[in-house]
């Protein structure tokens, strides 16, 4: 009888210890799950940085057309026109090194004629482009406003808006990237902090972040030489109670 009582007591205490262990393990697992769940609470916010900068490069194609019946006279007229444009740009303060001349595109209308007796006034026509590539935006824009002077000298300027559109470039993006990214990230944190405050939570560390692409556009149609630079950063933060 004594042995039976002893065995029963040992079994009782063993069962009690096992139960306590299971309860402890369950509590630890539950507590860990709560912590994991807390760390899974996040908020994602977007931050914007937007600034305006003047363009630092202008590409201005000046295209003109001329026509003659004699090929030699046509080339002479092309040379005269190019010289007139170079002289005009020089007077306007555009550096000669910023001016380049493309080969002319010449059309022989007789060679292209397919049947018919339509009279051709000028057999040859030519199109040529003088391009200004300059960082002196002010001088180039001043020259643009005086383009009628070339018309007075007999040049026929091709004002094709699409084929000869002036381009303004902003090439200093790498210089301003760090501070704009910093500003966008700071703005994202402000948005996330406001959300955390409204939800009675604490804003934690960054879980992940992604920088959006920079965009560079004209401020508006009338001021293409002023560029609007924009970037949006997306940042995900942890939340806790």
Secondary structure, 3 states (H helix, E strand, C coil): CHHHHHHHHHHHHHHHHHHHHHHHHHHHHHHHHHHHHHHHCEEEEEEEEEEEEECCEEEEEEEEEEEECCHHHHHHHHHHHHHHHHHHHHHCCCCHHHEEECCCEEEEHHHHCCCCCCCCCCCEEEEEEEEEEECCHHHHHHHHCCCHHHHHCCCEECCCCCCCCCEEECCCHHHHHHHHHHHHHHHHHHHHHHHHHHCCCEEEEEEEEEECCCEEEECCCCCCCEEEEEEEEEEEEEEEC
